[in-house]
Amino acid sequence: MSGQNSDPMVELKRRAAEEAAAMVQDGMAVGLGTGSTAALMIDALGRRWAEGLRFVGIPTSERSAEQARALGITLVDFGSHPQLDLAIDGADEVERGSLDLIKGLGGALLREKIVAAAARRFVVIVDEGKLVDHLGSRSPVPVEVTPFGWESTARQLGELGARVALRIKRDGELFVTDGGNLILDCTFGPIAHPRALEASIGHIVGVIESGLFVSRTSEVIVAGRDGLTRLVAA
Ligand SMILES: O=C(CO)[C@H](O)[C@H](O)COP(=O)(O)O
């Protein structure tokens, strides 16, 4: 994930990632997101670590843990750090104005949401293609469910109006999360009331968590062709 890339959007994402990484200060406890943009941010933190910055990280996936460990970053858990100063992560969709999110196309939504909920500030880094007027415009809502009875859970999600697909990997194997669960990708189309939908999904037995992140974002750093923009929730 490190090194220069000739894709201009990757370069912009790298700048957003560096801007977010610059928010980390000595002594902080920091949530480390998952995905290609978050990986650029962890790389940037690795460079700051090499220059002498010292902080502790809680990763949102085994992937991010491995990357951070390889860079020498000290990782901790919630036992020693039940509250974080800052969490930085990517997103699949960001709703203009509210800054509500869909996350979890990378499959790490449960740990990502726990980390975001534990952070005093939750900073999101995306390219401009992720901005939408209504969540659900392009992305399904990933929902993490227990393997036991997933078909019944899927049926109930369907009753909320979603087209439901069990996530399968490219090699044809089931996608299994770091927690040993399954993902149901739920296509609702544009979502008028994300908070109400998040609650309705959460009430279904067998659902562990959804990728709707409502009223959790402190700030979004958007990488666009015209440079970086910082958005704060309205
Ligand atoms: O939610 C996520 C993983 O569960 C990611 O943050 C999201 O998928 C964005 O990834 P990328 O930066 O690669 O587009």
The ligand as an SDF file (V2000), in Angstrom:
LIG
                    3D

 14 13  0  0  0  0  0  0  0  0999 V2000
  -15.8040    0.4370    5.6940 O   0  0  0  0  0  0  0  0  0  0  0  0
  -14.7520    0.0650    5.2680 C   0  0  0  0  0  0  0  0  0  0  0  0
  -14.2040   -1.2910    5.5130 C   0  0  0  0  0  0  0  0  0  0  0  0
  -15.1080   -2.0750    6.2470 O   0  0  0  0  0  0  0  0  0  0  0  0
  -13.8990    1.0000    4.4760 C   0  0  0  0  0  0  0  0  0  0  0  0
  -13.6390    2.1180    5.2520 O   0  0  0  0  0  0  0  0  0  0  0  0
  -14.6240    1.3900    3.2430 C   0  0  0  0  0  0  0  0  0  0  0  0
  -14.9610    0.1950    2.5470 O   0  0  0  0  0  0  0  0  0  0  0  0
  -13.8060    2.3210    2.3620 C   0  0  0  0  0  0  0  0  0  0  0  0
  -12.7250    1.6420    1.7960 O   0  0  0  0  0  0  0  0  0  0  0  0
  -11.7960    2.3200    0.7060 P   0  0  0  0  0  0  0  0  0  0  0  0
  -11.0520    3.4220    1.3710 O   0  0  0  0  0  0  0  0  0  0  0  0
  -10.9160    1.1900    0.2430 O   0  0  0  0  0  0  0  0  0  0  0  0
  -12.6910    2.8110   -0.4120 O   0  0  0  0  0  0  0  0  0  0  0  0
  1  2  2  0
  2  3  1  0
  2  5  1  0
  3  4  1  0
  5  6  1  0
  5  7  1  0
  7  8  1  0
  7  9  1  0
  9 10  1  0
 10 11  1  0
 11 12  2  0
 11 13  1  0
 11 14  1  0
M  END
$$$$
